[in-house]
Amino acid sequence: MPLADDFYFIVHDVGNGRLRLNARAAGLGLAGALVGELILNKNLHVASGTLSLTGADPPDDDLGYRILRQLSADQHNRSLRTWLAYLSQGAVERVAVRLTRAGQIEPETSRRLWRNSVRYLPVDPKVAAWPTDRLYGKVDRGDPLDFGDAMLAGLVAVTGFTKQVWWDGDAVTMRHIAAAVGSLPMSLREVLAHTEAAVGDATLSPHR
């Protein structure tokens, strides 16, 4: 499952489909995950807060392909922080569309006051719970994390969601997460650092 899909399931309630994380932090976390997917696919590189395209074959995934096309078209603005802010707007909905097309979630519409409200429910709750269960288990056991899971753990941490995943985590748990994040390639670590800064700014400026 792609990185952003895993993060989407982690920050949504398996039972009712509701977001369990502040919407702005969730959007920024998903933006970081989408950029992370393209880095893991070797389409993007990050240095000193600037994105660059590698020229590698584009991903098969339609969402990743469209993001890469947008980056290719905008040659004058490759600031990672700017793109995180841009992608965070509507990131929850974009990833939900991808998961719907993959048959992982399905929309449920309900009437509230004068408008319709749509939430997305997992088709299989066990599949939806797997990213959280997998990540919890690996860190709890002290298992090594591949780059994808290390990035996922990092995104959980920088968006302030650590205690919701590792509810009984102690200092050993935190050190294992920190070591896994520290082993990531510099491009991915930069994405985490800029995502954390953006989440911090959003927290300090709730009305911006």
DAJORA-V490837 format. One record per residue. N is the residue number from 0. SS is DSSP state (helix for helix, strand for strand, loop for the rest). D_CENTER is the distance of its C-alpha to the mean C-alpha in Angstrom with 2 decimals. Layout:
BEGIN
N_SS_D_CENTER / N_SS_D_CENTER
END
This chain:
BEGIN
0_loop_12.07 / 1_loop_9.44 / 2_helix_6.34 / 3_helix_4.24 / 4_helix_7.34 / 5_helix_7.38 / 6_helix_4.61 / 7_helix_6.55 / 8_helix_9.63 / 9_helix_9.26 / 10_loop_9.22 / 11_strand_11.88 / 12_loop_15.45 / 13_loop_16.68 / 14_loop_20.09 / 15_loop_19.86 / 16_loop_16.46 / 17_loop_16.15 / 18_strand_13.22 / 19_loop_13.75 / 20_loop_11.97 / 21_loop_13.33 / 22_helix_12.37 / 23_helix_12.04 / 24_helix_9.84 / 25_helix_7.51 / 26_helix_7.85 / 27_helix_7.43 / 28_helix_4.28 / 29_helix_3.13 / 30_helix_5.97 / 31_helix_5.44 / 32_helix_3.46 / 33_helix_6.36 / 34_helix_8.69 / 35_helix_8.13 / 36_helix_9.13 / 37_helix_12.11 / 38_helix_13.04 / 39_helix_13.14 / 40_loop_15.16 / 41_loop_17.36 / 42_loop_17.20 / 43_strand_16.19 / 44_strand_17.44 / 45_strand_16.96 / 46_strand_20.02 / 47_loop_20.97 / 48_loop_18.15 / 49_strand_19.15 / 50_strand_17.52 / 51_strand_19.94 / 52_strand_20.18 / 53_loop_21.63 / 54_loop_23.49 / 55_loop_22.13 / 56_loop_22.27 / 57_loop_19.56 / 58_loop_17.15 / 59_loop_18.60 / 60_loop_15.59 / 61_helix_16.65 / 62_helix_13.46 / 63_helix_12.92 / 64_helix_16.68 / 65_helix_16.91 / 66_helix_14.50 / 67_helix_16.63 / 68_helix_19.71 / 69_helix_18.89 / 70_helix_18.46 / 71_helix_21.67 / 72_helix_23.51 / 73_loop_22.75 / 74_loop_24.47 / 75_loop_25.32 / 76_loop_22.00 / 77_loop_19.62 / 78_strand_18.43 / 79_helix_14.85 / 80_helix_14.89 / 81_helix_16.33 / 82_helix_13.87 / 83_helix_10.87 / 84_helix_13.13 / 85_helix_14.10 / 86_helix_10.91 / 87_helix_9.72 / 88_loop_12.94 / 89_loop_12.67 / 90_helix_9.01 / 91_helix_9.33 / 92_helix_12.59 / 93_helix_11.78 / 94_helix_9.40 / 95_helix_12.10 / 96_helix_14.70 / 97_helix_13.43 / 98_helix_13.42 / 99_helix_16.77 / 100_helix_18.22 / 101_loop_17.38 / 102_loop_19.24 / 103_loop_16.61 / 104_strand_16.85 / 105_strand_19.71 / 106_strand_20.43 / 107_strand_22.98 / 108_strand_24.85 / 109_strand_26.88 / 110_strand_29.33 / 111_strand_29.01 / 112_loop_31.83 / 113_loop_32.11 / 114_strand_28.79 / 115_strand_26.80 / 116_strand_23.53 / 117_strand_21.05 / 118_strand_18.71 / 119_strand_17.14 / 120_strand_18.41 / 121_strand_17.55 / 122_loop_20.33 / 123_loop_20.41 / 124_helix_19.32 / 125_helix_19.62 / 126_helix_17.06 / 127_helix_14.61 / 128_helix_15.49 / 129_helix_15.35 / 130_helix_11.86 / 131_helix_12.89 / 132_helix_16.44 / 133_helix_15.81 / 134_helix_13.85 / 135_helix_16.43 / 136_helix_19.25 / 137_helix_18.56 / 138_helix_18.27 / 139_helix_21.15 / 140_helix_23.31 / 141_loop_22.57 / 142_loop_21.60 / 143_loop_20.29 / 144_loop_16.62 / 145_loop_16.00 / 146_helix_13.73 / 147_helix_10.89 / 148_helix_11.26 / 149_helix_12.08 / 150_helix_8.92 / 151_helix_7.09 / 152_helix_9.93 / 153_helix_9.67 / 154_helix_6.34 / 155_helix_8.17 / 156_helix_11.17 / 157_helix_10.55 / 158_loop_9.41 / 159_loop_12.59 / 160_loop_11.74 / 161_helix_13.62 / 162_helix_16.76 / 163_helix_15.36 / 164_helix_14.37 / 165_loop_17.27 / 166_loop_19.70 / 167_loop_22.61 / 168_loop_21.15 / 169_loop_23.69 / 170_helix_24.11 / 171_helix_24.09 / 172_helix_20.63 / 173_helix_19.35 / 174_helix_21.31 / 175_helix_19.91 / 176_helix_16.27 / 177_helix_17.58 / 178_helix_19.55 / 179_helix_16.78 / 180_helix_14.67 / 181_helix_18.02 / 182_loop_18.63 / 183_loop_15.76 / 184_loop_17.05 / 185_helix_17.52 / 186_helix_15.28 / 187_helix_12.14 / 188_helix_13.70 / 189_helix_14.30 / 190_helix_10.74 / 191_helix_10.17 / 192_helix_13.52 / 193_helix_13.08 / 194_helix_9.88 / 195_helix_12.02 / 196_helix_14.96 / 197_helix_13.56 / 198_helix_12.57 / 199_helix_16.07 / 200_helix_17.72 / 201_helix_16.32 / 202_helix_17.69 / 203_helix_20.97 / 204_loop_21.40 / 205_loop_20.47 / 206_loop_22.66 / 207_loop_21.65
END
